[in-house]
Amino acid sequence: MSEYRYSVGADTTTVVLSRATVAELLDADAGHAAAALLVADRNTIELCRDYAGPRIVLPAGEDAKQWSSIAAIVELALTEGVSRDGRMIGVGGGAVCDVAAFAASIYMRGISLTLVPTTLLAMVDAAFGGKTGINFHGYKNMVGTFYPAARLLVAPSALHSLPPREFQSGMAEVIKSAMLGDAELFDFLEREHAAVVQRRVDALHTIVQRSLAVKAAVVERDFTELGIRAWLNLGHTFGHALESVAGFGRYTHGEAVAWGMACALDLGVALGITEPDYAARARMLIERYGFVLQVEGIEVDALLQAMQHDKKVRSGTLRFVLQRGLTQTELAPVAERTVRAVLRARIR
């Protein structure tokens, strides 16, 4: 077991990376607060069978990210007498982590939060960094707060039972992390493809630990996304628009982000910002992990309209995270006509 401590705003998040099971981590962590409410979904509740405290089970996936889930959690916390010195424990993928963290941030103006991510996407991205949120009026993460977990319990052993499509979804965020801040991880993903897709234990620990380190290096410098934290949204302006227009669930978050990263690379090349050889290398890596970089049946105008709700828009101008080369990232305003041309090329 390894422990890492990261500064997240004015707080500290302790990350426990362990070869134990989720149940074993929960049992070992039981003494960290007076009373706790566990939040899981219909899939992850099976990992918490030995948990003796109050619990709530949410729908799986994006269906959980709505006001009714927050209300149900808060109501149960009140009924069970969870006080200011208690905590919320979220066990699940990105949706559960987002919802549990949001509920913890507003219940009694904030109680302690422990997150136990059970998907690759949640382990390397969603559970760390303090962003919470629910979807609203069909748009991704429109309502939320910044509220970092006090403890993050990571058991990569949980990934062995993850459905292939969900594991692949998380790989988009791993690849993004490598592109943003870890050339050695990028090389590892190219060189050790077989070990990663076969989910070998050492490979899983490597990609989780290194991806978390990339995100931590950014979040420690810019907790509330006033500057470089926006870089973590590489591919997400395109990807979130695709999720919204296609309807949540048609594409996994990782599938949408992978497509979005391809669009961002295309956009950078079109603007003369991204080195063509690097763009080709990065696209090749994304495709090697099974992502399809063309989508079907999506209207360009609908995507552009959805992008106007992106949190990086300033005075009506779209801004995109682009790269000059590996680990060389910037944020740039881009004219709509250029974005439109890139989108047309990525839609069948």
C-alpha positions in Angstrom: 0.0 0.0 0.0 1.2 3.5 -0.9 0.0 6.8 0.4 0.3 10.2 -1.4 -0.7 13.6 0.0 -1.7 16.4 -2.4 -2.6 20.0 -1.7 -6.0 20.7 -3.3 -6.9 24.4 -2.7 -6.8 25.0 1.0 -7.2 21.3 1.8 -5.2 18.1 1.5 -6.3 14.9 -0.2 -4.7 11.7 1.0 -4.6 9.1 -1.8 -4.3 5.4 -0.7 -3.3 3.2 -3.6 -3.6 -0.4 -2.5 -3.6 -4.0 -3.8 -6.5 -4.7 -1.4 -10.1 -5.1 -2.4 -12.7 -2.3 -2.1 -14.3 -4.2 0.9 -10.9 -4.5 2.6 -10.2 -0.8 2.1 -13.5 0.2 3.5 -13.1 -2.0 6.5 -9.6 -0.6 7.2 -10.8 3.0 6.8 -13.9 2.6 9.1 -12.5 4.6 12.0 -11.9 7.9 10.2 -15.1 9.6 11.2 -17.9 9.5 13.8 -20.7 8.5 11.4 -20.8 7.9 7.7 -23.3 7.6 4.9 -22.3 5.4 2.1 -23.4 6.2 -1.5 -23.2 3.5 -4.1 -25.0 2.5 -7.3 -26.8 -0.7 -8.3 -23.5 -2.2 -9.5 -21.1 -1.1 -6.8 -23.3 -1.9 -3.8 -22.1 -5.5 -4.2 -18.6 -4.4 -3.3 -19.9 -3.0 0.0 -21.8 -6.0 1.4 -19.9 -5.9 4.7 -20.6 -2.2 5.3 -22.7 -1.9 8.4 -23.7 1.8 8.3 -26.5 3.6 6.5 -26.4 3.5 2.7 -28.2 4.7 -0.4 -28.2 3.0 -3.8 -28.4 5.3 -6.9 -29.1 4.4 -10.5 -26.0 3.4 -12.4 -24.3 5.9 -14.7 -25.4 9.4 -15.8 -29.0 8.7 -14.6 -27.7 9.4 -11.1 -26.5 12.9 -11.8 -29.7 14.8 -11.1 -31.3 16.8 -8.3 -33.4 13.9 -7.1 -30.3 12.0 -6.2 -28.9 14.9 -4.1 -32.3 15.3 -2.4 -32.4 11.6 -1.5 -28.9 11.6 -0.1 -29.5 14.7 2.0 -32.8 13.4 3.3 -31.2 10.1 4.4 -28.3 11.9 6.0 -30.7 13.9 8.1 -32.8 10.8 9.0 -29.7 8.9 10.1 -28.4 11.8 12.2 -25.2 12.4 10.2 -23.6 15.5 11.8 -20.9 18.0 10.9 -18.2 15.6 12.2 -19.6 12.8 10.0 -18.7 12.0 6.4 -20.0 10.9 3.1 -18.4 7.8 1.4 -18.9 7.5 -2.4 -18.2 4.1 -3.9 -18.5 3.9 -7.6 -17.6 5.4 -11.0 -17.4 9.0 -12.0 -21.2 9.6 -11.6 -21.3 8.3 -8.0 -18.2 10.3 -7.1 -19.6 13.5 -8.6 -23.0 13.1 -6.8 -21.6 12.0 -3.5 -19.1 14.8 -3.5 -21.7 17.4 -4.4 -24.0 16.2 -1.6 -21.2 16.3 0.9 -20.3 19.8 -0.1 -23.8 21.2 0.5 -25.0 19.1 3.5 -24.6 21.2 6.6 -22.4 23.4 4.5 -19.8 20.6 4.1 -18.9 17.4 5.8 -15.9 15.1 5.3 -15.7 13.2 2.1 -14.1 9.9 1.2 -14.3 8.6 -2.4 -13.6 5.0 -3.4 -13.5 5.0 -7.2 -14.3 1.6 -8.9 -13.8 2.5 -12.6 -10.6 3.4 -14.3 -12.1 6.8 -15.4 -12.9 7.6 -11.8 -9.6 6.5 -10.4 -7.5 8.6 -12.8 -9.7 11.6 -13.2 -13.3 12.0 -11.7 -12.6 11.2 -8.1 -9.6 13.5 -7.6 -9.4 17.3 -7.8 -12.5 18.5 -6.1 -14.9 19.0 -9.0 -18.5 17.9 -8.2 -21.6 18.1 -10.3 -24.8 17.0 -11.7 -26.2 17.4 -15.3 -28.9 20.0 -15.9 -31.3 20.6 -18.8 -29.3 18.1 -20.9 -25.9 19.7 -20.3 -23.0 18.1 -18.7 -22.0 19.1 -15.1 -23.9 22.4 -15.2 -24.5 22.5 -11.5 -21.7 21.8 -9.0 -19.0 22.9 -6.6 -15.3 22.6 -5.9 -15.0 20.2 -2.9 -12.0 17.9 -2.7 -12.2 14.5 -0.9 -10.3 14.2 2.3 -9.4 10.6 1.4 -9.3 8.8 -1.9 -9.1 5.0 -1.6 -8.0 3.4 -4.8 -8.1 -0.4 -5.3 -7.1 -1.2 -8.9 -8.1 -4.8 -8.3 -11.7 -3.6 -8.8 -10.8 -3.0 -12.5 -10.6 -6.8 -13.2 -14.4 -7.1 -13.2 -15.0 -3.9 -15.1 -16.8 -4.4 -18.4 -14.4 -4.0 -21.4 -16.2 -0.9 -22.7 -16.0 0.8 -19.3 -12.3 0.0 -18.9 -11.6 1.4 -22.4 -13.5 4.5 -21.4 -11.1 5.2 -18.7 -8.1 4.7 -21.0 -9.1 7.9 -22.8 -8.3 9.8 -19.6 -5.1 7.9 -19.1 -4.0 8.8 -22.7 -5.0 12.4 -22.0 -2.9 12.5 -18.9 0.1 11.2 -20.8 -0.4 13.8 -23.6 -0.6 16.6 -21.1 2.1 15.9 -18.6 4.0 12.6 -18.8 6.0 11.6 -21.8 7.2 8.5 -20.0 3.6 7.4 -19.5 3.0 8.0 -23.2 5.9 5.8 -24.1 4.7 3.2 -21.6 1.2 3.1 -23.2 2.8 2.6 -26.6 5.3 -0.1 -25.4 3.1 -2.0 -22.9 -0.2 -2.0 -24.8 -0.6 -5.8 -24.2 0.0 -5.5 -20.4 -2.5 -2.6 -20.1 -5.4 -4.2 -22.1 -4.8 -7.5 -20.3 -5.1 -5.5 -17.0 -1.9 -6.9 -15.5 -1.6 -5.7 -11.9 1.7 -3.8 -12.3 0.5 -2.1 -15.4 -2.8 -1.0 -13.7 -0.9 0.5 -10.8 1.5 2.3 -13.1 -1.2 4.0 -15.2 -3.3 4.9 -12.2 -0.5 6.3 -10.1 1.1 8.3 -13.0 -2.2 9.7 -14.2 -3.1 10.9 -10.7 0.3 12.5 -10.5 -0.3 14.5 -13.7 -3.6 15.7 -12.5 -2.3 16.6 -9.0 0.5 18.6 -10.5 -2.1 20.8 -12.3 -4.7 21.0 -9.6 -2.1 21.9 -6.9 -1.3 25.0 -9.0 -4.9 25.9 -10.1 -7.6 24.4 -7.9 -10.6 26.5 -9.1 -9.7 26.5 -12.8 -8.7 30.1 -13.3 -5.8 29.1 -15.6 -3.9 25.9 -16.4 -6.5 23.6 -14.9 -8.5 24.1 -18.1 -5.8 22.0 -19.8 -7.3 19.0 -18.1 -10.2 19.5 -20.5 -8.2 18.5 -23.5 -10.8 17.0 -25.9 -13.7 17.7 -23.5 -15.2 20.7 -25.2 -15.8 18.5 -28.2 -16.6 15.4 -26.1 -19.1 17.1 -23.8 -20.9 18.5 -26.8 -21.1 15.0 -28.3 -22.5 13.5 -25.1 -25.1 16.2 -24.9 -26.2 16.1 -28.5 -26.2 12.3 -28.9 -27.9 11.8 -25.5 -26.1 10.7 -22.4 -25.4 7.0 -22.7 -25.0 6.6 -26.5 -21.3 7.2 -26.1 -19.3 6.6 -23.0 -17.5 9.6 -21.6 -14.2 8.1 -22.7 -15.4 7.5 -26.2 -16.6 11.1 -26.5 -13.3 12.4 -25.1 -11.2 10.2 -27.4 -13.1 11.6 -30.4 -12.8 15.1 -28.9 -9.0 14.7 -28.5 -8.8 13.7 -32.2 -10.8 16.8 -33.1 -8.5 19.0 -30.9 -5.4 17.6 -32.7 -7.1 18.2 -36.1 -7.9 21.8 -34.9 -4.4 22.4 -33.8 -2.9 21.2 -37.1 -5.4 23.3 -39.0 -4.3 26.4 -37.1 -0.6 25.7 -37.5 -0.2 25.1 -33.8 0.1 21.3 -33.4 3.1 19.5 -35.0 1.6 17.1 -37.6 3.9 14.3 -36.7 2.9 14.5 -33.0 -0.8 14.7 -34.0 -0.4 11.5 -36.1 1.4 9.7 -33.2 -1.2 10.7 -30.7 -4.1 9.7 -33.0 -2.4 6.4 -33.6 -2.2 5.7 -29.8 -5.8 6.6 -29.3 -6.9 4.3 -32.1 -4.7 1.5 -30.8 -6.7 1.4 -27.6 -9.8 0.7 -29.6 -11.4 4.2 -30.0 -13.3 5.0 -33.2 -12.5 8.6 -34.2 -15.5 9.2 -36.5 -19.1 9.6 -35.3 -22.4 9.1 -37.2 -25.7 10.9 -37.3 -24.7 14.1 -35.4 -25.5 17.6 -36.7 -22.6 20.1 -36.7 -24.9 23.0 -35.7 -26.2 21.1 -32.7 -22.6 20.4 -31.5 -21.7 24.1 -31.9 -24.8 25.1 -30.0 -23.9 22.7 -27.2 -20.3 24.1 -27.1 -21.7 27.6 -26.3 -22.5 26.2 -22.8 -18.8 25.2 -22.3 -17.3 26.8 -19.2 -14.3 28.0 -21.2 -16.4 30.3 -23.4 -15.6 33.9 -22.9 -17.8 36.7 -24.4 -19.3 34.3 -26.8 -16.0 33.1 -28.2 -15.1 29.4 -28.1 -11.8 28.5 -26.5 -10.1 25.2 -27.0 -7.3 23.3 -25.2 -4.7 22.6 -28.0 -1.2 21.2 -28.0 2.0 22.2 -29.8 3.5 18.8 -29.0 3.7 16.2 -26.3 3.2 17.9 -22.9 3.1 21.3 -24.6 -0.4 22.6 -24.0 -2.2 26.0 -24.4 -5.7 27.5 -24.4 -6.7 29.4 -27.6 -9.7 31.2 -29.0 -10.8 29.7 -32.3 -13.2 31.1 -34.9 -16.4 29.1 -35.4 -15.8 28.5 -39.1 -12.5 26.6 -38.3 -14.2 24.5 -35.7 -17.1 23.7 -38.1 -14.6 22.4 -40.7 -12.9 20.1 -38.2 -16.3 18.8 -37.0 -17.4 18.0 -40.6 -14.3 15.9 -41.1 -15.0 13.8 -38.0 -18.6 13.0 -38.7 -19.6 10.3 -41.2 
